[in-house]
Amino acid sequence: MSEETVVSRDFYARSLEEQQDFLTQTWCNQCQEIDLGMKNPQEFSTESRLWIEGDCLKCGTKTITELVEEDEDE
């Protein structure tokens, strides 16, 4: 079983509206709360996953938001 290569992506290449959505629509496992927000976003991808990592605005713990690519054709 081979490991997928993690690729760093430019979070700030997204539209300001998308950035704002991803920075506010979060879940913190430490706080057990939704939509606390995150700072210091970094975006990554592999062949099968796309996610943004950042720091919870309330407690500072690393927060990960998984992104799901939607098909525009449906």
N, C-alpha and C positions, 0 to 999 in steps of 0.2 A: 504494500500500500504506500503510494507516494504522497508526500505532503504538497499541498497547493502553495504556490508562490504568492506571498502577500505583496500587493502593489499599493504604494502610497498615492493618493489622488488629491487634487486641489479642491478642497471644500469651497473655497471662495470663488471658484469658477461657476458655481451654481447661482441662480438668480437670487436677489436679496429676499424675495418672498419665500423661496425654498429654504434658504439659510435660516430665516427667522422661524419657520415652521419646525425645522429639525432641532434648533437650539431651544425651543420651548416645549415641544411635544416629546417628553422624556419619561423614563422610569428609573428611579434610583433603588437598587436592591438594598442599600444600607438604610435609607430613610423609609423604605416601603411606601413611597408616595409617587404619584404621577404628576407630570408637568411642573417639576421644580425648576427645570431649565438646566443648561450646561454652558460652560465656558471652555476656552482653549480647544475648539473642535479640531479633530484630525480625521480625515476620511481615508478608508482603506478598502481594498477589494481583493478577492481571489476569483478563480474561475466560477465558483458557485455561490459566493457571498459578497455583500456590499454592506458596509457599516461605518458609523461615525462614533469615535470615542471622544469623550470630553470629561470635564470635572463637574460634579453636581454643584449647583449654586448654593445649596443649603449646607451640605456637609463636606464637600470637596473630594468625595470618593469618585473613582473612575466610573463613568457611566457609558454604556454601549447601547447605541440605537441601531438595530438591524433595519436595513432598507430593502423593500421589495420592489423590484422593477416591474411596472405594469405594462402590459401590452397595449399599445395605442390602437391596434386594429380591431379590438373587440367592441 
